[in-house]
Amino acid sequence: MLPVQNRLKNKDDLKRLFREGKIRSNNVLTIKFKFRGAGSTRVGFGASVKFSKRATQRNKIRRWMRESVRLILDEIKPGYDIFISINTRFPKKLLNFTLIKEKTKSLLRKASILLN
């Protein structure tokens, strides 16, 4: 579980992120990010009903995304708002935690959000 200061939950912050943020994506994930200034990086996660009608599958994917970010949280530059969502067209059968972890890291690197 992510620490409270690293969770993006406020509706106004999410609206601002979706309105003003930049997008990067690969075949598995899409991220929307915006630099907001000082403070810790906040991250939100999403899996739409288009991905799966079963809430248990959507929750499992969100847990995997959350854990993959938690493991690299110290490598992420501070002051960003980030929203990570799953690509609805990617086959569910091929998804696993390892794939999500490596795709998350590569996307954050592509967006120049990682420190190294």
N, C-alpha and C positions, 0 to 999 in steps of 0.2 A: 504494500500500500504506500502510496506517495505521501510525504508529509503535507500537512494542511497548507503551509505557505507555498507549496508547489502545485496546488490544484487550481484549475481554471473553472470556476463555477458561476460567476456573476453573469447574468444575462446581458447587461450593458457591455461588459468586456467582450463577451462572445460576439455580440452584434458589431462592435467596433472592429474586432479582429476579422470577421467575415467581410466587412465593408472595405477595410483598408489594407488587409494583409496580402502577402505574396503567397503564391502557390508553387509547390514542387511535388512531383509524384513519380512513382515507378509502377511496375505492374501489380504490386501488392498493396501499397499504401499511398495516401495523399496527405501532405501536411500543408497547413496554412499557418503562417507565422508573421509576427510583427514585433519590431523592437519598440518597447514602451519606455525604456529608461532605467533608472536605478531600481534595485530590488531583485528579488529572486525570480527565476524563470518559473512560469506557470504553464501547466500542460493540461489539455482536455482531450477526451477520447470519444469516438463515435463509431457506431456500426448500425447502419440503417436497416429498416425492415426489408428493403430491396435485397440486402445481402442474405438474410434468412428470416423467415417468418417466426422462427422459434427463438424466444427470448433467451433460452439457455445457451444457444450457439452464439448469439450476439454478445452475451455477457462473458462467455469464455474468451472470445476474441478480444474484448475490451480488457479483460484481466491480463491476457498475454501482452497486449500493447503497453499497459500500465507497468507491468513488471519489466519489460524490456527498457522502458525509459528510466525506471527506478535504478536499474543496474548501471546506467551511464549518466546519471544525473550530475555527478561531480565533473563530468567532461563537457557539459553544456554551458555555453556562455550565459552569464546572468543578465536579467532584464528583458527577456523575451516572453511573449505569449505565443503558445503553440497549440494547434488543434490537429490531432492525428485521426484519420479515418481509414477504414478498410475499403479497398476497391471492390465494388459489388460484382464485377465481372470475373474476378479471380476465382477459380474453382475451390470450393470449400474443402474438398477431399485432399487437396495438396497443402493446405495450411498446417503449420505446426509452430511451436514456440521458437525454435531455432531460426526458421525462415523469417518470422516477424522480427526477431531480435536483430538479425543481420541487415534486413531491409530498412529498419528504423534507423540504425546507425549510418547506413549509406545515404539515406535521405537527409539526415541532419548534417552530414558532411557535405552533401551536394548543396545544401542551403547555406553553408558556411556558418553554422550555429555551433559546431563542436570546437573546443579549444585547440585541439591538435590537428 
